[in-house]
């Protein structure tokens, strides 16, 4: 073997030895990196399955705290699933959008053929947002009078919802609209409830105004109605006025 070939062989062996050393060092570094790194997972496997369900049906909408859409399994989610079965997916989605977008009321016109007193009561008594209920109530009021007209039951349903939401101004404004609607008649039981609702809101003067206005124009108060106004006045410290109401109540007997 010549000196040149011997030199070339040594150079090849040295190069292979160097590459082997670098490769071993690289493999060791990779093992250390893998030991302390977080294993990668795909997005679909790292998130709950319900986040990737189809969104064509509002009962499968993604959980988003900003829009107050509750995750599956909660009580509100169960109510929403029930609303989809009761009202339909499209209508439920419109009601959810009405909570923050007034223009969504335009979409309600596709459902006007369904509107009657039973349907409106079901909507107002369900677990939709208060803004959606107010806008739905006003939209129904603008329908053709031959098709639908609010009555005492739908007014009372909205008033109860407003009380639950603690919207005192809305309560009194709705009661005024109720009293000014000449086509709506309500019973002494409704009058008693209105007085109690205004009393709980500490709107005593408004409750008295409603009581005497209804007494003079709409319905004759019963003993139960007088008792409701009497209790409210005593609880709020209007003792002088309570004695006057008590006197009227005794005359009624």
Backbone as CSV, one residue per row, in Angstrom:
resi,resn,N_x,N_y,N_z,CA_x,CA_y,CA_z,C_x,C_y,C_z
1,UNK,0.865,-1.196,0.000,0.000,0.000,0.000,0.889,1.230,0.000
2,UNK,0.614,2.126,-0.874,1.431,3.316,-1.010,1.184,4.275,0.143
3,UNK,2.052,5.259,0.249,1.910,6.251,1.320,0.670,7.102,1.120
4,UNK,0.288,7.323,-0.175,-0.884,8.156,-0.453,-2.168,7.460,-0.018
5,UNK,-2.257,6.166,-0.335,-3.454,5.427,0.040,-3.562,5.297,1.544
6,UNK,-2.407,5.110,2.210,-2.434,5.019,3.680,-2.920,6.342,4.286
7,UNK,-2.485,7.430,3.718,-2.913,8.745,4.207,-4.408,8.955,3.999
8,UNK,-4.885,8.540,2.802,-6.310,8.705,2.502,-7.158,7.861,3.442
9,UNK,-6.703,6.626,3.718,-7.460,5.765,4.631,-7.533,6.366,6.024
10,UNK,-6.463,6.931,6.505,-6.471,7.556,7.839,-7.413,8.772,7.868
11,UNK,-7.431,9.534,6.773,-8.309,10.709,6.723,-9.771,10.287,6.775
12,UNK,-10.126,9.190,6.065,-11.503,8.708,6.065,-11.906,8.224,7.444
13,UNK,-10.998,7.453,8.100,-11.287,6.941,9.448,-11.465,8.087,10.432
14,UNK,-10.608,9.135,10.312,-10.730,10.284,11.210,-12.050,11.026,10.991
15,UNK,-12.453,11.127,9.700,-13.707,11.840,9.393,-14.914,11.076,9.937
16,UNK,-14.873,9.732,9.769,-15.966,8.909,10.290,-16.044,8.976,11.804
17,UNK,-14.902,9.009,12.439,-14.873,9.106,13.901,-15.474,10.427,14.373
18,UNK,-15.148,11.512,13.647,-15.690,12.828,14.008,-17.209,12.885,13.824
19,UNK,-17.695,12.333,12.688,-19.140,12.306,12.434,-19.865,11.470,13.477
20,UNK,-19.277,10.349,13.868,-19.888,9.494,14.884,-19.993,10.215,16.214
21,UNK,-18.976,10.990,16.540,-18.989,11.746,17.807,-20.081,12.804,17.782
22,UNK,-20.180,13.550,16.638,-21.211,14.580,16.522,-22.617,13.975,16.567
23,UNK,-22.800,12.838,15.895,-24.103,12.183,15.870,-24.517,11.713,17.255
24,UNK,-23.573,11.167,17.996,-23.863,10.726,19.363,-24.248,11.898,20.254
25,UNK,-23.531,13.026,20.078,-23.830,14.219,20.870,-25.209,14.773,20.513
26,UNK,-25.561,14.764,19.188,-26.852,15.253,18.742,-27.985,14.384,19.293
27,UNK,-27.817,13.074,19.297,-28.831,12.172,19.828,-29.039,12.387,21.326
28,UNK,-27.939,12.633,22.040,-28.037,12.895,23.479,-28.797,14.188,23.752
29,UNK,-28.520,15.222,22.959,-29.231,16.488,23.127,-30.729,16.326,22.843
30,UNK,-31.040,15.538,21.806,-32.454,15.315,21.478,-33.182,14.592,22.607
31,UNK,-32.536,13.615,23.221,-33.138,12.879,24.329,-33.396,13.803,25.515
32,UNK,-32.448,14.687,25.805,-32.615,15.629,26.916,-33.761,16.598,26.629
33,UNK,-33.832,17.074,25.378,-34.895,17.996,24.998,-36.266,17.337,25.121
34,UNK,-36.367,16.097,24.653,-37.643,15.385,24.732,-38.044,15.103,26.172
35,UNK,-37.052,14.917,27.029,-37.337,14.601,28.429,-38.023,15.763,29.126
36,UNK,-37.650,17.001,28.791,-38.161,18.175,29.503,-39.193,18.975,28.694
37,UNK,-39.523,18.512,27.520,-40.508,19.238,26.719,-41.895,18.670,26.960
38,UNK,-42.939,19.543,26.737,-44.330,19.121,26.867,-44.737,18.404,25.591
39,UNK,-45.292,17.216,25.704,-45.682,16.493,24.485,-46.729,17.256,23.699
40,UNK,-46.551,17.290,22.381,-47.482,18.001,21.513,-48.723,17.155,21.287
41,UNK,-49.882,17.844,21.336,-51.137,17.181,21.044,-51.886,17.991,20.006
42,UNK,-52.711,17.338,19.260,-53.509,18.052,18.276,-54.584,18.859,18.978
43,UNK,-55.089,19.907,18.323,-56.093,20.771,18.925,-57.358,19.990,19.238
44,UNK,-57.752,19.124,18.330,-58.994,18.391,18.533,-58.927,17.431,19.702
45,UNK,-57.703,16.946,20.040,-57.590,16.019,21.162,-57.353,16.735,22.479
46,UNK,-56.941,18.012,22.439,-56.631,18.720,23.679,-57.818,19.486,24.232
47,UNK,-58.891,19.630,23.452,-60.055,20.367,23.899,-61.249,19.428,24.025
48,UNK,-62.204,19.798,24.871,-63.393,18.957,25.042,-64.132,18.784,23.727
49,UNK,-64.762,17.637,23.571,-65.437,17.359,22.283,-66.526,18.359,21.940
50,UNK,-67.209,18.932,22.992,-68.338,19.804,22.681,-67.923,21.097,22.006
51,UNK,-66.593,21.441,22.083,-66.149,22.669,21.440,-66.117,22.526,19.919
52,UNK,-66.170,21.290,19.446,-66.045,21.081,18.009,-67.295,20.462,17.405
53,UNK,-68.378,20.505,18.141,-69.628,20.060,17.556,-70.115,21.101,16.561
54,UNK,-70.944,20.659,15.679,-71.412,21.566,14.639,-72.197,22.717,15.257
55,UNK,-72.135,23.883,14.631,-72.752,25.084,15.170,-73.988,25.500,14.379
56,UNK,-74.509,24.621,13.529,-75.740,24.950,12.819,-76.930,24.962,13.749
57,UNK,-76.865,24.171,14.814,-77.935,24.139,15.810,-77.445,24.899,17.028
58,UNK,-78.241,25.845,17.556,-77.779,26.688,18.660,-77.577,25.881,19.928
59,UNK,-78.135,24.659,20.015,-77.920,23.853,21.212,-76.502,23.324,21.270
60,UNK,-75.740,23.425,20.141,-74.364,22.950,20.123,-73.380,24.091,19.987
61,UNK,-73.781,25.304,20.296,-72.883,26.438,20.137,-71.740,26.362,21.123
62,UNK,-70.590,26.867,20.677,-69.375,26.770,21.463,-69.472,27.614,22.721
63,UNK,-68.892,27.124,23.803,-68.898,27.871,25.062,-68.076,29.132,24.921
64,UNK,-68.676,30.243,25.158,-68.013,31.538,25.049,-68.487,32.418,26.194
65,UNK,-67.644,32.661,27.219,-68.086,33.463,28.373,-68.503,34.870,27.996
66,UNK,-67.935,35.412,26.894,-68.284,36.793,26.528,-69.749,36.911,26.159
67,UNK,-70.266,35.912,25.460,-71.663,35.932,25.060,-72.558,35.195,26.042
68,UNK,-72.003,34.793,27.176,-72.797,34.182,28.232,-73.478,32.897,27.749
69,UNK,-72.761,32.142,26.901,-73.258,30.849,26.441,-72.675,29.787,27.358
70,UNK,-73.500,29.128,28.119,-73.028,28.246,29.170,-72.596,26.901,28.605
71,UNK,-71.613,26.257,29.260,-71.140,24.961,28.783,-72.168,23.877,29.028
72,UNK,-72.098,22.787,28.256,-73.035,21.685,28.465,-72.909,21.107,29.865
73,UNK,-74.012,20.609,30.400,-74.011,20.011,31.733,-74.555,20.923,32.803
74,UNK,-74.560,22.249,32.565,-75.069,23.177,33.563,-76.583,23.266,33.468
75,UNK,-77.185,23.878,34.492,-78.642,23.997,34.512,-79.137,24.859,33.361
76,UNK,-78.422,25.955,33.068,-78.848,26.825,31.973,-78.714,26.124,30.632
77,UNK,-77.694,25.256,30.512,-77.554,24.514,29.268,-78.715,23.556,29.085
78,UNK,-79.176,22.945,30.184,-80.331,22.051,30.097,-81.574,22.829,29.689
79,UNK,-81.738,24.045,30.251,-82.878,24.873,29.862,-82.790,25.252,28.392
80,UNK,-81.571,25.532,27.912,-81.407,25.907,26.515,-81.734,24.727,25.601
81,UNK,-81.306,23.532,25.995,-81.646,22.356,25.199,-83.155,22.169,25.150
82,UNK,-83.823,22.428,26.284,-85.273,22.304,26.308,-85.920,23.364,25.428
83,UNK,-85.317,24.574,25.411,-85.877,25.639,24.580,-85.763,25.290,23.102
84,UNK,-84.678,24.604,22.719,-84.526,24.190,21.328,-85.634,23.221,20.951
85,UNK,-85.938,22.288,21.864,-87.012,21.338,21.577,-88.372,22.030,21.549
86,UNK,-88.555,23.036,22.394,-89.859,23.685,22.507,-90.086,24.705,21.394
87,UNK,-89.081,25.545,21.129,-89.259,26.655,20.193,-88.591,26.426,18.842
88,UNK,-87.634,25.515,18.773,-86.895,25.321,17.539,-85.545,26.016,17.588
89,UNK,-84.587,25.446,16.884,-83.219,25.952,16.953,-83.108,27.375,16.419
90,UNK,-83.765,27.656,15.306,-83.648,28.977,14.695,-84.219,30.059,15.602
91,UNK,-85.395,29.819,16.174,-86.011,30.822,17.033,-85.186,31.035,18.298
92,UNK,-84.668,29.969,18.881,-83.850,30.095,20.091,-82.589,30.897,19.818
93,UNK,-81.983,30.681,18.656,-80.786,31.454,18.302,-81.117,32.939,18.154
94,UNK,-82.266,33.247,17.558,-82.677,34.650,17.416,-82.867,35.286,18.784
95,UNK,-83.503,34.560,19.728,-83.725,35.106,21.065,-82.410,35.357,21.785
96,UNK,-81.427,34.491,21.579,-80.114,34.714,22.192,-79.438,35.945,21.595
97,UNK,-79.575,36.119,20.283,-78.969,37.281,19.635,-79.664,38.581,20.051
98,UNK,-80.946,38.507,20.395,-81.679,39.706,20.812,-81.142,40.285,22.116
99,UNK,-80.396,39.498,22.882,-79.854,39.998,24.142,-78.864,41.135,23.912
100,UNK,-78.166,41.111,22.780,-77.161,42.161,22.555,-77.291,42.835,21.194
101,UNK,-78.256,42.431,20.380,-78.393,43.026,19.055,-79.859,43.297,18.748
102,UNK,-80.229,44.582,18.753,-81.619,44.963,18.503,-82.048,44.584,17.085
103,UNK,-81.123,44.650,16.137,-81.479,44.382,14.743,-81.915,42.943,14.517
104,UNK,-81.633,42.057,15.461,-82.028,40.658,15.302,-83.540,40.496,15.292
105,UNK,-84.263,41.524,15.749,-85.728,41.445,15.753,-86.283,41.306,14.346
106,UNK,-85.515,41.723,13.346,-85.978,41.580,11.958,-86.205,40.116,11.625
107,UNK,-85.368,39.254,12.168,-85.484,37.827,11.884,-86.732,37.212,12.497
108,UNK,-87.339,37.900,13.456,-88.537,37.358,14.095,-89.726,37.309,13.147
109,UNK,-89.689,38.113,12.090,-90.844,38.164,11.201,-91.094,36.827,10.513
110,UNK,-90.058,35.990,10.437,-90.257,34.668,9.859,-91.110,33.776,10.756
111,UNK,-91.288,34.183,12.020,-92.029,33.362,12.983,-93.357,33.999,13.382
112,UNK,-93.790,35.029,12.667,-95.001,35.722,13.080,-96.249,34.842,12.987
113,UNK,-96.202,33.849,12.101,-97.375,32.975,11.966,-97.595,32.122,13.215
114,UNK,-96.572,31.978,14.057,-96.680,31.162,15.260,-97.220,31.942,16.447
115,UNK,-97.309,33.251,16.325,-97.585,34.092,17.478,-99.050,34.011,17.875
116,UNK,-99.283,33.553,19.084,-100.576,33.659,19.745,-100.292,33.836,21.236
117,UNK,-101.324,33.914,22.046,-101.098,34.210,23.460,-100.333,33.092,24.163
118,UNK,-100.595,31.846,23.801,-99.889,30.734,24.427,-98.405,30.770,24.076
119,UNK,-98.075,31.064,22.811,-96.680,31.117,22.390,-95.948,32.271,23.063
120,UNK,-96.571,33.455,23.088,-95.928,34.620,23.716,-95.707,34.375,25.204
121,UNK,-96.669,33.783,25.878,-96.498,33.465,27.297,-95.351,32.495,27.512
122,UNK,-95.243,31.497,26.655,-94.153,30.522,26.787,-92.797,31.196,26.650
123,UNK,-92.681,32.129,25.707,-91.414,32.838,25.505,-91.082,33.711,26.714
124,UNK,-92.063,34.460,27.206,-91.821,35.392,28.311,-91.557,34.672,29.626
125,UNK,-92.066,33.467,29.772,-91.864,32.725,31.011,-90.631,31.842,30.960
126,UNK,-89.964,31.793,29.801,-88.804,30.921,29.679,-87.532,31.663,30.092
127,UNK,-86.422,30.939,30.103,-85.157,31.463,30.604,-84.365,32.178,29.502
128,UNK,-84.995,33.104,28.811,-84.283,33.960,27.874,-83.853,35.235,28.595
129,UNK,-82.899,35.970,28.003,-82.438,37.212,28.599,-83.532,38.261,28.638
130,UNK,-83.438,39.168,29.610,-84.497,40.156,29.799,-84.576,41.112,28.610
131,UNK,-83.430,41.484,28.023,-83.468,42.363,26.855,-84.147,41.684,25.682
132,UNK,-83.894,40.392,25.517,-84.552,39.643,24.454,-86.062,39.596,24.680
133,UNK,-86.476,39.427,25.931,-87.916,39.385,26.226,-88.577,40.722,25.957
134,UNK,-87.924,41.815,26.337,-88.499,43.147,26.102,-88.655,43.406,24.606
135,UNK,-87.618,43.087,23.842,-87.679,43.335,22.401,-88.694,42.411,21.723
136,UNK,-88.789,41.188,22.201,-89.793,40.277,21.654,-91.203,40.782,21.974
137,UNK,-91.408,41.256,23.196,-92.710,41.793,23.600,-93.099,42.980,22.728
138,UNK,-92.165,43.901,22.518,-92.450,45.079,21.688,-92.688,44.685,20.233
139,UNK,-91.918,43.695,19.756,-92.127,43.234,18.373,-93.526,42.638,18.204
140,UNK,-93.948,41.812,19.165,-95.281,41.205,19.091,-96.371,42.267,19.140
141,UNK,-96.111,43.358,19.876,-97.108,44.426,19.977,-97.316,45.146,18.651
142,UNK,-96.339,45.061,17.737,-96.451,45.758,16.453,-96.996,44.856,15.351
143,UNK,-97.406,43.652,15.700,-98.009,42.781,14.698,-99.397,43.293,14.316
144,UNK,-99.947,42.721,13.285,-101.309,43.050,12.873,-102.273,42.799,14.023
145,UNK,-103.104,43.784,14.337,-104.010,43.678,15.482,-104.984,42.507,15.332
146,UNK,-105.292,42.155,14.102,-106.167,41.010,13.907,-105.460,39.702,14.225
147,UNK,-104.127,39.746,14.131,-103.348,38.532,14.359,-103.036,38.331,15.842
148,UNK,-102.672,39.411,16.518,-102.299,39.279,17.926,-102.425,40.626,18.627
149,UNK,-102.849,40.560,19.888,-102.903,41.734,20.747,-102.583,41.284,22.173
150,UNK,-101.715,42.033,22.845,-101.347,41.673,24.213,-102.566,41.730,25.124
151,UNK,-102.599,40.823,26.088,-103.643,40.848,27.105,-103.001,40.938,28.482
152,UNK,-103.805,40.847,29.519,-103.283,41.006,30.876,-102.267,39.916,31.221
153,UNK,-102.457,38.711,30.683,-101.545,37.615,30.992,-100.144,37.880,30.439
154,UNK,-100.051,38.365,29.199,-98.729,38.632,28.631,-98.078,39.846,29.296
155,UNK,-98.878,40.846,29.625,-98.323,41.989,30.363,-97.762,41.543,31.713
156,UNK,-98.506,40.726,32.437,-98.066,40.283,33.754,-96.820,39.408,33.653
157,UNK,-96.722,38.610,32.601,-95.534,37.773,32.419,-94.288,38.632,32.236
158,UNK,-94.414,39.714,31.440,-93.269,40.608,31.256,-92.945,41.344,32.554
159,UNK,-93.956,41.775,33.279,-93.730,42.503,34.534,-93.003,41.609,35.539
160,UNK,-93.370,40.347,35.612,-92.681,39.414,36.524,-91.223,39.237,36.119
161,UNK,-90.973,39.166,34.811,-89.595,39.047,34.335,-88.782,40.294,34.672
162,UNK,-89.403,41.455,34.539,-88.719,42.708,34.879,-88.415,42.771,36.369
163,UNK,-89.317,42.261,37.187,-89.056,42.234,38.629,-87.893,41.313,38.940
164,UNK,-87.847,40.157,38.297,-86.732,39.232,38.515,-85.407,39.872,38.124
165,UNK,-85.430,40.694,37.071,-84.218,41.379,36.624,-83.963,42.677,37.379
166,UNK,-84.869,43.055,38.297,-84.756,44.261,39.124,-84.700,45.529,38.274
167,UNK,-85.503,45.561,37.237,-85.611,46.757,36.389,-86.853,47.523,36.812
168,UNK,-86.716,48.337,37.860,-87.867,49.012,38.455,-88.523,49.993,37.488
169,UNK,-87.722,50.735,36.737,-88.294,51.680,35.781,-89.119,50.952,34.733
170,UNK,-88.601,49.835,34.283,-89.325,49.053,33.292,-90.633,48.516,33.834
171,UNK,-90.637,48.161,35.120,-91.868,47.656,35.743,-92.963,48.713,35.674
172,UNK,-92.661,49.917,36.138,-93.692,50.956,36.189,-94.111,51.387,34.790
173,UNK,-93.159,51.451,33.862,-93.506,51.830,32.480,-94.434,50.788,31.854
174,UNK,-94.180,49.515,32.128,-95.035,48.459,31.582,-96.420,48.493,32.216
175,UNK,-96.474,48.785,33.515,-97.777,48.889,34.182,-98.565,50.064,33.607
176,UNK,-97.892,51.166,33.342,-98.575,52.308,32.729,-99.117,51.955,31.344
177,UNK,-98.319,51.206,30.579,-98.797,50.764,29.267,-99.993,49.840,29.415
178,UNK,-99.971,49.000,30.437,-101.097,48.104,30.694,-102.364,48.884,31.027
179,UNK,-102.234,49.891,31.877,-103.402,50.677,32.284,-103.935,51.548,31.151
180,UNK,-103.042,51.951,30.249,-103.470,52.828,29.157,-104.046,52.063,27.967
181,UNK,-103.887,50.748,27.971,-104.418,49.935,26.879,-105.892,49.649,27.156
182,UNK,-106.757,50.294,26.399,-108.191,50.181,26.659,-108.769,48.816,26.301
183,UNK,-108.003,48.023,25.573,-108.494,46.702,25.185,-108.105,45.616,26.181
184,UNK,-107.353,45.975,27.200,-106.881,44.994,28.176,-107.679,45.150,29.462
185,UNK,-108.246,44.067,29.915,-108.949,44.038,31.198,-108.209,43.097,32.135
186,UNK,-108.109,43.467,33.395,-107.430,42.593,34.350,-108.271,42.487,35.613
187,UNK,-107.993,41.454,36.363,-108.809,41.099,37.513,-108.265,41.743,38.789
188,UNK,-109.050,41.725,39.871,-108.535,42.190,41.165,-107.301,41.421,41.632
189,UNK,-107.214,40.151,41.239,-106.015,39.377,41.593,-104.777,39.963,40.928
190,UNK,-104.896,40.374,39.675,-103.781,41.026,38.988,-103.434,42.353,39.652
191,UNK,-104.452,43.097,40.053,-104.208,44.372,40.723,-103.465,44.159,42.033
192,UNK,-103.839,43.144,42.782,-103.147,42.826,44.038,-101.678,42.500,43.771
193,UNK,-101.435,41.735,42.725,-100.054,41.369,42.398,-99.241,42.589,41.972
194,UNK,-99.858,43.482,41.206,-99.155,44.703,40.799,-98.773,45.542,42.010
195,UNK,-99.688,45.663,42.958,-99.404,46.425,44.181,-98.258,45.789,44.953
196,UNK,-98.267,44.471,45.054,-97.203,43.775,45.783,-95.855,43.938,45.086
197,UNK,-95.842,43.872,43.757,-94.591,44.026,43.011,-94.029,45.432,43.205
198,UNK,-94.881,46.445,43.101,-94.407,47.818,43.309,-93.976,48.044,44.754
199,UNK,-94.644,47.394,45.688,-94.241,47.509,47.089,-92.872,46.923,47.326
200,UNK,-92.597,45.768,46.727,-91.269,45.162,46.887,-90.186,46.029,46.260
201,UNK,-90.556,46.784,45.226,-89.600,47.707,44.603,-89.528,49.045,45.339
202,UNK,-90.279,49.157,46.446,-90.316,50.379,47.263,-90.837,51.577,46.462
203,UNK,-91.760,51.313,45.574,-92.395,52.376,44.779,-93.811,52.559,45.318
204,UNK,-93.906,53.111,46.530,-95.181,53.165,47.241,-96.143,54.136,46.568
205,UNK,-95.664,55.311,46.236,-96.551,56.294,45.616,-97.076,55.789,44.275
206,UNK,-96.221,55.102,43.507,-96.671,54.539,42.232,-97.705,53.444,42.462
207,UNK,-97.507,52.649,43.524,-98.471,51.588,43.829,-99.834,52.186,44.187
208,UNK,-99.826,53.257,44.968,-101.093,53.923,45.313,-101.764,54.499,44.069
209,UNK,-100.961,55.087,43.186,-101.514,55.650,41.959,-102.168,54.567,41.106
210,UNK,-101.487,53.432,40.971,-102.044,52.315,40.205,-103.313,51.793,40.865
211,UNK,-103.303,51.702,42.182,-104.453,51.166,42.918,-105.704,52.018,42.691
212,UNK,-105.572,53.321,42.856,-106.741,54.194,42.735,-107.165,54.385,41.278
213,UNK,-106.202,54.352,40.361,-106.561,54.452,38.949,-107.359,53.230,38.501
214,UNK,-106.895,52.054,38.908,-107.619,50.827,38.557,-108.967,50.763,39.259
215,UNK,-109.008,51.254,40.476,-110.257,51.246,41.231,-111.313,52.111,40.561
216,UNK,-110.898,53.232,40.010,-111.860,54.139,39.416,-112.240,53.796,37.994
217,UNK,-111.383,53.040,37.268,-111.634,52.857,35.843,-111.732,51.407,35.387
218,UNK,-111.107,50.493,36.097,-110.953,49.160,35.527,-111.664,48.064,36.319
219,UNK,-111.312,47.926,37.546,-111.877,46.819,38.320,-112.112,47.271,39.757
220,UNK,-113.054,46.620,40.402,-113.375,46.938,41.788,-112.488,46.099,42.704
221,UNK,-111.677,46.741,43.557,-110.796,45.975,44.432,-111.588,45.108,45.404
222,UNK,-111.064,43.944,45.686,-111.650,43.047,46.675,-110.943,43.244,48.016
223,UNK,-111.396,42.503,49.025,-110.738,42.564,50.330,-109.273,42.152,50.225
224,UNK,-109.006,41.180,49.380,-107.622,40.735,49.190,-106.759,41.858,48.617
225,UNK,-107.315,42.627,47.680,-106.562,43.745,47.097,-106.297,44.822,48.142
226,UNK,-107.317,45.143,48.942,-107.127,46.126,50.015,-106.088,45.639,51.023
227,UNK,-106.138,44.360,51.312,-105.170,43.812,52.276,-103.754,43.944,51.736
228,UNK,-103.562,43.711,50.431,-102.231,43.829,49.828,-101.697,45.253,49.942
229,UNK,-102.555,46.240,49.645,-102.096,47.624,49.731,-101.885,48.044,51.177
230,UNK,-102.708,47.530,52.088,-102.565,47.845,53.509,-101.242,47.301,54.054
231,UNK,-100.932,46.061,53.729,-99.672,45.460,54.198,-98.478,46.216,53.639
232,UNK,-98.535,46.578,52.357,-97.433,47.317,51.755,-97.211,48.649,52.465
233,UNK,-98.277,49.371,52.760,-98.151,50.669,53.426,-97.585,50.522,54.839
234,UNK,-98.002,49.512,55.550,-97.479,49.287,56.910,-95.997,48.924,56.873
235,UNK,-95.609,48.096,55.903,-94.203,47.685,55.809,-93.296,48.856,55.447
236,UNK,-93.814,49.795,54.671,-93.006,50.939,54.236,-93.131,52.145,55.171
237,UNK,-93.893,52.006,56.253,-93.993,53.079,57.238,-94.998,54.158,56.914
238,UNK,-95.901,53.901,55.982,-96.940,54.874,55.638,-98.173,54.590,56.514
239,UNK,-98.058,54.844,57.792,-99.101,54.419,58.735,-100.389,55.240,58.591
240,UNK,-100.249,56.525,58.321,-101.443,57.360,58.173,-102.268,56.911,56.973
241,UNK,-101.590,56.680,55.866,-102.290,56.217,54.671,-102.848,54.811,54.877
242,UNK,-102.151,54.007,55.659,-102.631,52.653,55.936,-103.950,52.688,56.700
243,UNK,-104.097,53.660,57.607,-105.355,53.774,58.353,-106.503,54.170,57.421
244,UNK,-106.211,55.051,56.465,-107.238,55.429,55.494,-107.684,54.224,54.662
245,UNK,-106.723,53.436,54.220,-107.056,52.248,53.434,-107.820,51.243,54.289
246,UNK,-107.462,51.143,55.557,-108.160,50.221,56.462,-109.623,50.645,56.646
247,UNK,-109.819,51.962,56.712,-111.188,52.470,56.824,-111.994,52.133,55.581
248,UNK,-111.376,52.329,54.397,-112.057,51.975,53.147,-112.353,50.484,53.109
249,UNK,-111.457,49.684,53.618,-111.641,48.244,53.594,-112.812,47.833,54.491
250,UNK,-112.954,48.511,55.629,-114.078,48.202,56.514,-115.408,48.604,55.888
251,UNK,-115.395,49.702,55.127,-116.617,50.117,54.436,-117.018,49.112,53.368
252,UNK,-116.000,48.460,52.769,-116.275,47.460,51.751,-116.981,46.248,52.337
253,UNK,-116.656,45.933,53.589,-117.280,44.795,54.254,-118.755,45.038,54.463
